[in-house]
Structure formats: C-alpha cells, structure tokens
Amino acid sequence: MGTLPIMRIDARGLTFEVTAGGPPDGVPVLLLHGFPQHSGEWDDVVPALHAAGLRTYALDQRGYSPGARPTEVADYRIPELVADVVAVLDALGLDAVHLVGHDWGAVIAWAVAARHAERVRTLTAVSVPHPAAMAHALTNDSQQKARSSYIALFRKPDKAEKVLLAWHATALRKLLSGVGDRTRVDRYADPMREPGALTAALNWYRAMSRADLAAVGPVAVPTTYVWSDRDVAIGRLAAEACAANVTGDYRFVQLAGVSHWIPDAAPGPLAEAILARAGGTA
C-alpha cells in the first residue's frame, strides 16, 4: 500500500495528525489506536475498507500527535480524550462515523459511543471491552487482576519510563513483540523514545480514574466487540461480560490463536468484522 496523506487538524488548541485514505466520497470511518502505538497500526486493515468504498481517518490521539502533547496528567482524562474525538469530527466536517478503536482507543470509542451516540453510526471495539465489563472482571476474577497488574507500574511517574526505555527500550520492545517482526516493533517503539512521547502516552494510565470509567454508560449504537483468545491483558470473563453493556444490536467476534495486537496480527479478519458491522448500516 502506498503512503497515505497526513492531515493536520487544529482542534481544542492542539494540532492532531490524521491519516486519510479511501474514496473521498465514501462513508467515513474513524480509527483510534492504542498504547504504545499510533495510527500506523491500521495500515494493514484499511485497504479492505477502502476497497469496500469506505473513507478512513486514522487519528494520532492526544499525546501521540507531537502537536497535541500537553504536560499535565489531568489533561489526559477520559473526558478530554472523548472531547478530542468530537472536536476532530467537527473539524473534518463529519456528522457521524463508523467508529473503530483498539486497546486504549477502544476505551475512548466506548465512551464516545455512550455519550455522543448521534456521532456514531456503528462501533467496533477491539481487544478492550466496555469499562463496566472490565470492572466486573476485576471484581470477580483473580486472573484478570493478575493480567492487569502491569497498570500499577505504568501509573508510576518516572519509574515506568526508566523501566520501559532502559537498554535501548528493551522492555518496551518486548511488550510490542506480538505485533510482528523487528521492523514492525521498531516502527512503534522508536517514536516512544522521543523526548516526552512515552510520558504523554503513559499519562493516559495516570489520569485514569474509577469515576471516569464508571461514567461510561451503556452503548445503544450497533456494536461489534472483537476479542482474541491469546490476549494476555484481557481474559474471557471480561470479554463475555461486554454484552451486558450494549443495548443496541451486538455481536461478539472471537479470534482464535491471536494475540492482543489484533490490527497487526490479524488485519484480514478484523477488516471483515468491521465491514460486517459497517456494511449493513452505511
């Protein structure tokens, strides 16, 4: 696939980078990446969406776009990240989109769909379930508590950066090992080594609060949740609890033998799940 054009969108006093592709008149899809990646995680997914006539916009979110990197932890609270998405949609002139999010991008996608349903045609959440499903699993599943234990480190200022970036970012590269070969790992790890980049990304974890997560209500838009059974961060109880938090049409897509890094590891099946959801409501 050739290099897609990068747009710079001014919104909320920040400048966001957005990679656009597909037919200019196609029905729009907004793609939200996770930690510690960037919009490039969608590169192997979007060709199938373009071929189906969809127009894609892959957003480098707050902390990941160099021009949208405030320094205060509170600037990375979920309401701020949700407001960014709405503001970018406004700047792009998009009334409503098919919304897709992976990992942290899924958390924000759930919140946008819950709070701004009028802006979301459909939702495809990848890897991370609705926050209430996660809360249920953390309360009732000791294995999920163990899976989520890494978050305690990520929330520690300075220490997390030192651990992840030591010895040429060995720990960060190990974290990303499931995305593919060394070139692909480098593609995500190298930007995180730039001054301030990893701290901004980790501030999503540091700003996270139970109150903000609990404020994400049920989702009424047509929704697909895609989970992989080799996800080290998200267990089956959390995945299966997701359905109780969607009041609209809901589909659960399970990918066998796939790691947490679904857009990189299984772009074809993920594209199929997105098209199956978006195709009937375009």
C-alpha positions in Angstrom: 0.0 0.0 0.0 1.3 3.5 -0.9 1.8 6.2 1.7 -1.5 7.8 2.7 -1.7 11.6 3.1 -1.4 13.0 6.6 -3.7 15.8 7.5 -3.1 18.2 10.4 -6.2 19.2 12.2 -6.4 22.1 14.6 -8.8 21.4 17.5 -9.1 22.5 21.1 -5.9 24.4 20.9 -3.9 21.4 19.7 -2.8 20.0 16.4 -3.7 16.4 15.6 -2.3 14.3 12.8 -4.8 12.3 10.8 -4.0 9.8 8.1 -6.8 9.8 5.5 -7.5 7.3 2.7 -10.1 5.7 0.6 -12.7 7.2 -1.7 -13.2 10.9 -0.9 -17.0 10.5 -1.1 -17.0 7.2 0.9 -18.9 6.7 4.2 -16.4 7.8 6.9 -14.7 5.5 9.4 -12.7 6.9 12.3 -9.9 4.7 13.7 -8.5 5.1 17.2 -5.2 3.4 18.1 -3.9 2.0 21.4 -0.9 2.1 23.6 2.0 2.3 22.8 1.3 2.5 19.1 0.0 5.1 16.7 -2.3 5.4 13.6 0.0 3.2 11.6 -1.4 0.1 13.4 -4.3 0.4 10.9 -2.2 0.3 7.8 -2.9 -3.4 7.0 -6.6 -3.1 7.9 -7.6 -0.1 5.8 -7.0 -1.5 2.2 -10.0 -3.8 2.6 -12.1 -0.9 3.9 -11.1 1.3 1.0 -11.9 -1.5 -1.5 -15.4 -1.6 0.0 -15.9 2.1 -0.6 -15.3 3.4 2.9 -13.3 6.6 3.6 -10.9 6.1 6.6 -9.4 8.6 9.0 -6.8 7.2 11.4 -6.2 9.7 14.3 -2.9 10.1 16.2 -4.5 10.9 19.5 -3.6 13.3 22.3 0.0 12.6 23.4 0.8 10.8 20.2 0.5 13.7 17.8 3.6 15.9 18.5 1.4 19.0 18.3 -1.1 17.6 20.8 1.1 16.8 23.8 0.1 18.8 26.9 2.2 18.2 30.0 -0.3 17.9 32.9 -1.6 14.4 33.8 -5.1 15.7 34.2 -5.0 16.7 30.5 -5.3 13.0 29.7 -8.5 12.2 31.5 -11.1 10.2 29.5 -13.5 13.3 29.1 -10.6 15.2 27.5 -9.8 12.3 25.1 -13.5 12.0 24.2 -13.8 15.7 23.6 -10.8 15.5 21.2 -12.6 12.9 19.1 -15.7 15.0 18.8 -13.7 18.1 18.0 -11.7 16.3 15.3 -15.0 15.1 13.8 -16.3 18.7 13.8 -13.1 19.9 12.2 -13.3 17.3 9.5 -17.0 18.2 8.9 -18.2 14.7 9.8 -21.6 14.4 11.4 -21.3 10.7 12.1 -18.8 7.9 11.5 -18.3 4.2 11.9 -16.1 4.2 14.9 -13.3 1.7 15.5 -10.9 1.6 18.4 -8.2 -0.8 19.6 -6.8 -1.1 23.2 -7.0 2.4 24.7 -8.6 3.5 21.5 -11.4 1.1 22.3 -11.9 2.6 25.7 -12.3 6.1 24.1 -14.6 4.6 21.4 -16.9 3.1 24.0 -17.1 6.4 25.8 -17.8 8.4 22.6 -20.5 5.9 21.6 -22.1 6.1 25.1 -22.0 9.9 25.3 -22.3 11.0 21.7 -24.4 8.3 20.1 -25.6 10.8 17.4 -22.0 11.0 16.1 -21.5 7.2 15.8 -23.1 5.1 13.1 -21.6 1.9 14.4 -19.0 0.9 16.9 -16.3 -1.8 16.5 -14.3 -2.2 19.7 -11.1 -4.2 19.5 -9.5 -6.1 22.4 -10.7 -3.9 25.3 -14.3 -4.4 26.4 -16.7 -1.8 27.9 -15.3 -0.3 31.1 -18.1 -1.8 33.1 -17.2 -5.3 31.8 -13.6 -4.7 32.9 -14.7 -3.6 36.3 -16.9 -6.7 36.7 -13.9 -8.9 35.8 -11.5 -7.1 38.1 -14.0 -7.6 40.9 -14.8 -11.3 40.2 -11.8 -12.8 38.5 -8.4 -13.1 40.2 -6.8 -14.0 36.9 -8.0 -10.7 35.4 -6.4 -8.8 38.4 -3.1 -10.5 37.5 -3.5 -9.7 33.8 -4.0 -6.0 34.7 -1.2 -5.8 37.3 1.1 -4.0 34.8 -1.0 -0.9 35.1 0.4 -0.3 38.6 3.8 0.2 37.1 2.6 2.4 34.2 1.0 4.8 36.7 4.3 5.4 38.5 5.9 8.7 37.2 9.5 8.3 36.0 9.8 4.7 37.1 7.7 3.4 34.2 9.7 5.4 31.7 13.0 4.2 33.2 11.9 0.5 33.1 10.4 0.6 29.6 13.2 2.7 28.0 16.3 1.1 29.6 18.8 -0.6 27.4 17.5 0.8 24.2 13.9 0.3 25.2 14.3 -3.5 25.7 11.2 -3.8 27.9 9.1 -1.7 25.6 10.2 -3.8 22.6 9.3 -7.0 24.5 5.9 -5.6 25.2 5.4 -5.0 21.5 6.8 -8.3 20.4 3.4 -9.6 19.4 3.0 -7.0 16.6 5.3 -8.8 14.3 8.9 -8.7 13.1 11.7 -6.3 14.3 10.9 -3.7 11.7 7.3 -3.5 12.9 8.3 -3.4 16.6 10.8 -0.6 15.8 8.0 1.3 14.0 6.1 1.6 17.2 9.0 1.7 19.8 11.1 4.3 18.1 8.6 7.2 18.4 8.1 6.4 22.1 11.8 7.1 22.6 11.4 10.7 21.5 11.5 13.3 24.4 8.2 13.4 26.2 6.4 10.9 24.0 6.3 7.9 26.3 5.4 10.1 29.3 2.4 11.5 27.3 1.3 8.0 26.4 1.6 6.8 30.0 -0.4 9.8 31.2 -3.5 8.1 29.8 -3.0 5.5 32.6 -2.0 8.0 35.2 -5.1 10.1 34.6 -7.4 7.1 34.6 -9.9 7.1 37.5 -12.7 4.8 38.6 -15.1 7.7 38.4 -14.3 8.5 34.8 -14.6 4.8 33.8 -17.8 4.3 35.7 -19.3 7.3 33.9 -19.2 5.4 30.6 -22.8 4.2 30.4 -24.5 1.5 28.2 -24.0 1.8 24.4 -27.1 1.9 22.2 -25.5 2.0 18.8 -24.9 -1.2 16.7 -21.8 -2.7 18.2 -19.2 -5.4 17.5 -16.6 -6.4 20.1 -13.6 -8.3 18.7 -11.5 -10.3 21.2 -8.7 -12.7 20.8 -8.2 -15.7 23.0 -4.4 -15.2 23.4 -4.8 -11.7 24.7 -2.5 -11.5 27.8 -4.3 -8.4 29.1 -8.0 -9.3 28.7 -9.5 -12.5 29.9 -12.6 -14.4 28.8 -14.8 -13.2 31.7 -14.2 -9.5 30.8 -14.8 -10.3 27.2 -18.1 -12.1 27.7 -19.3 -9.5 30.2 -19.2 -6.9 27.5 -22.6 -7.9 26.0 -24.5 -6.7 29.2 -23.4 -3.2 28.5 -24.7 -2.8 24.9 -28.5 -2.2 24.4 -28.2 -2.0 20.6 -27.5 -4.8 18.2 -24.5 -6.7 19.5 -22.0 -9.1 18.0 -19.1 -10.8 19.7 -16.3 -11.9 17.4 -13.7 -14.2 18.9 -10.4 -14.7 17.0 -8.6 -18.0 17.9 -4.8 -18.1 18.4 -4.4 -14.3 18.0 -2.6 -12.0 20.5 -3.7 -8.7 21.9 -2.3 -6.9 18.8 -5.2 -7.7 16.5 -4.8 -5.0 13.9 -1.2 -6.1 13.3 -1.6 -9.9 13.8 -5.0 -10.4 12.1 -5.8 -7.5 9.9 -7.9 -9.5 7.5 -10.3 -11.0 10.0 -10.6 -7.6 11.7 -11.4 -5.9 8.5 -14.1 -8.5 7.9 -15.6 -7.8 11.3 -15.6 -4.1 10.7 -17.2 -4.4 7.3 -19.8 -6.9 8.6 -20.8 -4.3 11.1 -20.5 -1.1 9.0 -21.7 -2.6 5.7 -25.3 -3.1 6.7 -25.7 0.4 8.1 -23.7 2.6 5.7 
